[in-house]
Amino acid sequence: MKIQEIRELSPEELEQKERELRRELFNLKFRKATGQLDNTARLRLLKRDLARVLTSMRERRLSASPGEK
């Protein structure tokens, strides 16, 4: 998922996307631990997508309250 696509999402959609990515990441980690995961590159992509979502959420919080860090 591209950062531009993420920035177009509403705050509620961002939270939903975060939950969805965390759930999928957990499932893939579980499958990897049990030896059932074929595409291990998907883990890396999910981690990056989650980081993008979290970064976008943080950017919005900081822009909403510019006096705080």
MOKAVEN-V940904 format. One record per pair of residues at least 12 apart in sequence whose ideal C-beta (glycine too) atoms are under 6 Angstrom apart, sorted by the first residue. I is the first residue (numbers start at 0). J is the second residue. D is the distance in Angstrom with one decimal. If there is no record, write none. Layout:
<<I & J & D> <I & J & D>>
This chain:
<<0 & 48 & 5.0> <2 & 51 & 5.5> <5 & 51 & 5.3> <5 & 52 & 5.8> <5 & 55 & 4.9> <6 & 55 & 5.8> <13 & 52 & 5.9> <13 & 56 & 5.5> <16 & 52 & 5.4> <17 & 52 & 5.1> <20 & 45 & 5.9> <20 & 48 & 5.7> <20 & 49 & 4.5> <23 & 45 & 6.0> <24 & 45 & 4.8> <27 & 42 & 5.4>>
